[in-house]
């Protein structure tokens, strides 16, 4: 079970949105590179980055910010937002991104996803962002007529590394992960599923260690990390099986 800290990029800054609304963006760090270093220092091993502007534009927009993060990154990175063609996939993988996430194009051009997964085994993930069970596209601005389950099934045999399932209604709202829907998707598919949207507290992290979540490959944490609701060291300890509270840095033994 991997806990991915999230960096969402808007205008070159690290922000969090409320339910995917670009008009409700809170800037948490004007220096995404520094934020990535902070996450690495806290013990995280895999970073989740989204080019929000790119998701709306259909091509990378915050490329400079991503490259700055990569220049000093000491952990793996998965990156999504504006990935609509093979040139973009190849460019990011060659730049040092561990795994590229394809979202909108997975709905509109499934053959592209299949070809990318064939060319780059274990380095392509599919982002399924759902609103009431229906997949949203173009930075969540539009809702398709494809269900989350149907989209996941399209890529059962494609060789994708993971499916990242986001419940838009919970994203950035600190309401807790939609465990029921995410687990149902994971149980219906052979592809590993990562939970996203709403993780709010250490209780949510502990929930991920319960038996019904055994098929989940990980979860993404955003706002809860930024506003201090979730202690990184404690969360990582829980997921690594220790579970005991971790002594804060600087505290007496």
C-alpha positions in Angstrom: 0.0 0.0 0.0 1.6 3.2 -1.2 0.7 6.6 0.2 1.2 9.2 -2.6 1.5 12.9 -1.5 -0.1 15.1 -4.2 1.2 18.2 -5.9 -1.4 19.9 -8.2 0.1 22.6 -10.4 -1.8 25.7 -11.4 0.1 28.8 -12.8 3.3 27.2 -11.7 2.2 27.0 -8.0 1.2 24.1 -5.7 -2.5 24.3 -5.1 -5.5 22.3 -4.0 -8.9 22.5 -5.6 -12.3 21.9 -4.0 -14.1 19.2 -6.0 -12.1 20.0 -9.1 -13.2 23.6 -9.3 -10.4 25.8 -10.7 -12.1 28.9 -9.3 -11.7 27.4 -5.8 -8.0 26.9 -5.7 -5.9 27.4 -2.6 -2.2 28.1 -3.0 -0.2 26.1 -0.5 3.3 26.6 -1.9 4.5 28.9 -4.6 7.6 26.7 -5.0 6.5 23.1 -6.0 10.2 22.0 -6.1 10.5 22.9 -2.4 7.2 21.1 -1.7 8.5 17.9 -3.3 11.7 18.1 -1.3 9.6 18.5 1.9 7.6 15.4 1.0 10.8 13.4 0.4 12.2 14.5 3.7 9.0 13.2 5.4 9.7 9.7 4.1 7.4 9.5 1.1 8.7 7.3 -1.7 6.3 8.1 -4.6 5.0 11.5 -5.6 1.7 12.2 -7.4 1.7 15.3 -9.7 -1.0 16.8 -11.8 -0.7 19.6 -14.3 -4.2 21.1 -13.7 -3.8 23.8 -16.4 -2.6 21.1 -18.8 -5.7 19.0 -18.1 -7.9 21.8 -19.3 -5.7 22.8 -22.2 -5.1 19.3 -23.5 -1.3 19.7 -23.5 1.4 20.3 -20.8 1.3 23.8 -19.4 3.3 23.6 -16.2 6.2 21.8 -17.8 8.8 24.1 -16.3 7.5 23.4 -12.8 7.5 19.7 -13.4 11.1 19.8 -14.7 12.2 21.7 -11.6 10.7 19.1 -9.4 12.4 16.4 -11.4 15.7 18.1 -11.2 16.0 17.5 -7.4 13.6 14.6 -7.0 14.8 11.7 -4.8 11.6 9.6 -5.1 9.5 8.2 -7.9 6.9 10.4 -9.6 3.6 9.7 -11.4 2.4 12.6 -13.6 -0.9 13.4 -15.3 -2.7 16.3 -16.9 -2.7 17.2 -20.6 -1.3 13.8 -21.7 -3.0 13.3 -25.0 -0.4 12.0 -27.4 2.6 9.7 -27.6 5.1 12.5 -27.9 4.0 13.8 -24.5 4.2 10.3 -23.0 7.7 9.7 -24.4 8.9 13.2 -23.4 7.9 12.8 -19.8 9.2 9.3 -19.4 12.6 10.3 -20.9 12.7 13.3 -18.6 12.6 11.1 -15.6 8.9 10.6 -14.7 8.3 7.0 -13.5 4.8 6.6 -14.6 2.5 8.7 -16.8 -1.2 9.0 -16.1 -3.7 9.2 -19.0 -7.1 10.5 -18.2 -9.3 12.2 -20.9 -7.6 10.4 -23.7 -8.4 7.1 -22.1 -12.1 7.9 -22.8 -11.7 9.3 -26.3 -8.8 7.3 -27.6 -8.4 3.9 -25.9 -6.1 2.7 -28.6 -3.6 5.4 -27.7 -3.6 4.0 -24.1 -3.1 0.5 -25.3 -0.2 1.5 -27.6 1.4 3.5 -24.8 1.2 0.6 -22.4 2.6 -1.7 -25.1 5.6 0.5 -25.7 6.2 1.4 -22.1 5.2 -1.6 -19.9 4.4 -0.8 -16.3 4.8 2.9 -16.9 1.3 3.9 -17.9 -1.6 4.5 -15.5 -5.2 5.3 -16.3 -6.9 8.1 -14.4 -10.6 7.5 -13.8 -12.2 10.6 -12.3 -15.8 10.0 -11.6 -18.8 12.1 -10.7 -21.7 10.0 -9.5 -20.1 7.0 -11.2 -19.6 8.7 -14.6 -16.2 9.6 -15.9 -15.4 13.3 -16.1 -12.9 14.6 -18.7 -11.0 17.8 -19.7 -10.0 18.7 -16.1 -13.3 17.4 -14.8 -15.1 20.2 -16.8 -17.3 17.7 -18.7 -19.0 14.5 -17.8 -18.9 11.6 -20.3 -21.4 8.9 -20.8 -18.9 6.2 -19.8 -19.1 4.6 -16.4 -16.0 4.2 -14.2 -16.3 0.4 -14.3 -16.8 0.3 -18.1 -13.7 2.4 -18.6 -11.6 0.3 -16.3 -12.7 -2.9 -18.1 -11.5 -1.5 -21.4 -8.0 -1.7 -20.2 -8.1 -5.0 -18.3 -5.8 -6.7 -20.8 -3.8 -3.6 -21.9 -1.0 -3.9 -19.5 -1.5 -0.6 -17.7 0.3 -0.4 -14.4 -2.6 1.0 -12.3 -5.9 2.8 -12.3 -6.2 5.9 -10.2 -9.8 6.3 -9.2 -10.9 9.7 -8.0 -14.3 10.6 -6.5 -14.7 14.2 -7.6 -17.4 15.0 -5.1 -14.9 14.3 -2.3 -11.7 15.6 -3.8 -10.3 18.4 -1.6 -13.4 18.3 0.6 -11.8 16.3 3.5 -14.9 14.0 3.6 -13.0 10.7 3.6 -12.2 8.3 0.8 -15.1 6.7 -1.1 -14.0 3.2 0.1 -17.1 1.4 -1.1 -16.9 2.5 -4.7 -13.1 2.2 -4.9 -13.1 -1.3 -3.4 -15.9 -2.4 -5.7 -13.9 -1.2 -8.7 -10.8 -2.9 -7.4 -12.7 -6.2 -6.9 -14.1 -6.0 -10.4 -10.8 -5.5 -12.1 -7.5 -7.3 -12.3 -5.6 -4.0 -12.7 -4.3 -2.5 -9.4 -6.5 0.5 -8.2 -5.3 3.5 -6.3 -7.8 5.5 -4.2 -8.0 9.3 -4.5 -10.3 12.1 -3.3 -11.2 13.0 0.2 -8.5 11.4 2.4 -8.8 13.5 5.6 -7.2 11.9 8.7 -5.2 9.1 10.2 -8.5 7.3 10.6 -8.8 7.2 6.8 -5.3 5.7 6.6 -6.1 3.1 9.2 -9.3 2.2 7.2 -7.0 1.4 4.3 -5.4 -1.4 6.3 -8.7 -3.3 6.9 -9.2 -6.6 5.1 -11.7 -5.3 2.5 -9.1 -2.9 1.2 -6.5 -5.6 0.6 -6.9 -5.2 -3.2 -6.1 -1.5 -3.2 -2.6 -0.6 -4.3 -2.4 2.8 -2.6 -4.1 6.1 -1.9 -3.4 9.8 -2.6 -3.3 12.4 0.1 -3.5 16.1 -0.6 -5.2 18.8 1.4 -5.0 16.8 4.7 -1.2 16.9 4.4 -1.0 20.6 3.6 -3.2 21.8 6.4 -1.7 19.5 9.0 -4.6 17.2 9.6 -2.5 14.2 8.6 0.9 13.6 10.1 3.1 12.0 7.4 5.3 9.9 9.7 2.3 8.5 11.5 0.5 7.7 8.3 3.5 6.0 6.8 4.0 4.0 9.9 0.4 2.7 9.8 0.7 1.6 6.2 4.0 -0.1 6.8 2.4 -2.2 9.4 3.8 -0.6 12.6 0.7 1.4 13.4 2.1 2.8 16.7 2.1 6.6 17.0 5.4 8.0 16.0 7.3 10.4 18.3 7.3 13.9 16.8 10.6 15.2 15.6 12.5 17.0 18.4 10.3 15.5 21.1 12.1 13.9 24.1 12.4 10.1 24.0 
